[in-house]
Amino acid sequence: MIALDATSILAVAAVAVAIYLIVLWLALAFYVARDARRRSSSWLFTAFAAMLGLLPPFLGPLIYLVIRPPMTLEEERALALEEQALLEPEPDGTGPRPCPTCGRDIEADFIICPYCRTQFARRCSSCDRPLRLGWSVCPYCATDVGSHSLTRAGR
């Protein structure tokens, strides 16, 4: 049987802690390099970040967190697309749009979805113009339309 004394136990524990710290150090360096690739398209910045993650052990990743770009390339692209969408003029509303219930394309002036029969609007009995469902008065001819359905199918 092998006899274990206190010095051999301490030596094994010191080796285990050293291996753990080395693996943690390399994992942090890998994280820094991978994060730098996601945040910048410059290979020079990525190489600098990888070196920073490796050379000052455990201090390099903290320095990197201070100097890294605030957004990833994917976040910057999404923000640019949002800005572009806001700058583009709104469509005139005559093209197809998805039905909020079934998702199929319908025309913008439809009163009811022909697929799932979801009602979007109703027609005024006086001037025959489309009205939104919550309106109680026709804004075009001032007719009191109340709360009953005025679709063509209901007439």
C-alpha positions as CSV (number, residue, x, y, z in Angstrom):
1,M,0.0,0.0,0.0
2,I,1.2,3.5,-0.8
3,A,1.7,5.7,2.1
4,L,0.7,9.3,1.6
5,D,2.3,11.9,3.7
6,A,1.4,15.6,4.0
7,T,4.2,16.8,1.6
8,S,3.0,14.6,-1.3
9,I,-0.6,15.6,-0.8
10,L,0.5,19.3,-0.9
11,A,2.6,18.6,-4.0
12,V,-0.4,17.0,-5.8
13,A,-2.7,19.8,-4.8
14,A,-0.2,22.5,-6.0
15,V,0.1,20.7,-9.3
16,A,-3.7,20.5,-9.7
17,V,-4.1,24.2,-8.8
18,A,-1.3,25.1,-11.3
19,I,-2.9,23.1,-14.1
20,Y,-6.3,24.7,-13.3
21,L,-4.8,28.2,-13.4
22,I,-3.0,27.5,-16.7
23,V,-6.2,26.2,-18.3
24,L,-8.2,29.2,-17.0
25,W,-5.5,31.6,-18.4
26,L,-5.6,29.9,-21.8
27,A,-9.4,29.9,-21.8
28,L,-9.5,33.6,-21.1
29,A,-7.0,34.3,-23.9
30,F,-9.2,32.2,-26.3
31,Y,-12.3,34.2,-25.2
32,V,-10.5,37.5,-25.7
33,A,-9.4,36.5,-29.2
34,R,-12.8,35.2,-30.2
35,D,-14.6,38.2,-28.9
36,A,-12.2,40.5,-30.7
37,R,-13.0,38.7,-34.0
38,R,-16.7,39.3,-33.3
39,R,-16.2,43.0,-32.6
40,S,-13.7,44.1,-35.3
41,S,-12.9,43.1,-38.9
42,S,-9.3,44.1,-38.4
43,W,-6.9,41.2,-38.1
44,L,-4.4,43.6,-36.4
45,F,-6.8,44.3,-33.6
46,T,-7.6,40.6,-33.2
47,A,-3.9,39.8,-33.0
48,F,-3.3,42.6,-30.4
49,A,-6.3,41.3,-28.4
50,A,-5.0,37.7,-28.4
51,M,-1.6,38.9,-27.3
52,L,-3.2,41.0,-24.6
53,G,-5.1,38.0,-23.4
54,L,-2.0,35.9,-23.2
55,L,0.8,38.1,-22.0
56,P,-0.2,39.8,-18.8
57,P,-1.9,36.7,-17.2
58,F,-5.4,37.5,-15.9
59,L,-4.8,41.2,-16.2
60,G,-4.9,41.3,-20.0
61,P,-8.6,40.2,-20.3
62,L,-9.5,43.0,-17.9
63,I,-7.6,45.6,-20.0
64,Y,-9.3,44.2,-23.1
65,L,-12.7,44.7,-21.5
66,V,-11.9,48.4,-21.2
67,I,-10.6,48.9,-24.8
68,R,-12.8,46.6,-26.8
69,P,-15.4,48.1,-29.2
70,P,-18.8,48.5,-27.6
71,M,-20.8,46.6,-30.2
72,T,-20.2,43.4,-32.2
73,L,-20.2,43.6,-36.0
74,E,-23.6,41.9,-36.1
75,E,-25.1,44.5,-33.7
76,E,-23.6,47.3,-35.9
77,R,-25.1,45.7,-39.0
78,A,-28.5,45.4,-37.4
79,L,-28.4,49.0,-36.2
80,A,-27.5,50.2,-39.7
81,L,-30.4,48.2,-41.2
82,E,-32.8,49.8,-38.6
83,E,-31.5,53.3,-39.5
84,Q,-31.9,52.5,-43.2
85,A,-35.4,51.3,-42.7
86,L,-36.3,54.5,-40.8
87,L,-34.8,56.7,-43.5
88,E,-36.7,55.0,-46.4
89,P,-40.1,56.4,-47.3
90,E,-43.1,54.5,-46.1
91,P,-44.8,52.4,-48.7
92,D,-48.0,53.8,-50.2
93,G,-50.1,51.0,-48.7
94,T,-51.4,49.7,-52.0
95,G,-49.2,46.6,-52.1
96,P,-49.9,43.3,-50.3
97,R,-49.5,43.1,-46.5
98,P,-49.7,40.0,-44.2
99,C,-52.9,39.2,-42.4
100,P,-52.3,39.6,-38.7
101,T,-54.2,36.3,-38.0
102,C,-53.1,33.8,-40.7
103,G,-50.1,35.6,-42.2
104,R,-51.1,35.3,-45.8
105,D,-50.6,38.2,-48.2
106,I,-53.7,40.3,-48.7
107,E,-54.3,43.7,-50.3
108,A,-54.1,46.8,-48.2
109,D,-57.7,47.9,-48.9
110,F,-59.3,44.6,-48.0
111,I,-62.0,44.8,-45.4
112,I,-61.9,41.1,-44.5
113,C,-59.2,38.4,-45.0
114,P,-60.5,36.0,-47.7
115,Y,-58.6,33.1,-46.1
116,C,-59.4,33.2,-42.4
117,R,-62.3,35.7,-42.5
118,T,-60.6,38.1,-40.0
119,Q,-62.4,41.5,-40.2
120,F,-60.2,44.5,-40.5
121,A,-62.7,47.2,-41.2
122,R,-66.3,47.8,-42.2
123,R,-68.1,49.9,-44.8
124,C,-70.3,52.9,-44.1
125,S,-73.9,52.4,-45.1
126,S,-74.2,55.9,-46.4
127,C,-71.0,56.6,-48.4
128,D,-69.7,53.0,-48.7
129,R,-66.2,54.0,-47.6
130,P,-64.1,51.7,-45.4
131,L,-64.3,52.4,-41.7
132,R,-62.1,51.0,-38.8
133,L,-63.8,48.7,-36.4
134,G,-63.6,51.1,-33.4
135,W,-65.2,54.1,-35.1
136,S,-68.8,55.0,-34.2
137,V,-69.1,57.8,-36.7
138,C,-68.1,57.9,-40.4
139,P,-65.4,60.6,-40.8
140,Y,-66.3,61.0,-44.5
141,C,-70.0,61.7,-44.3
142,A,-70.7,62.1,-40.5
143,T,-73.2,59.2,-40.5
144,D,-73.6,57.5,-37.1
145,V,-72.5,53.9,-37.8
146,G,-72.9,52.5,-34.3
147,S,-71.3,49.3,-33.3
148,H,-73.0,46.8,-35.6
149,S,-71.2,45.3,-38.6
150,L,-71.6,47.0,-41.9
151,T,-69.7,44.6,-44.2
152,R,-71.1,43.8,-47.6
153,A,-71.8,40.3,-46.4
154,G,-73.9,41.7,-43.4
155,R,-76.2,43.9,-45.6
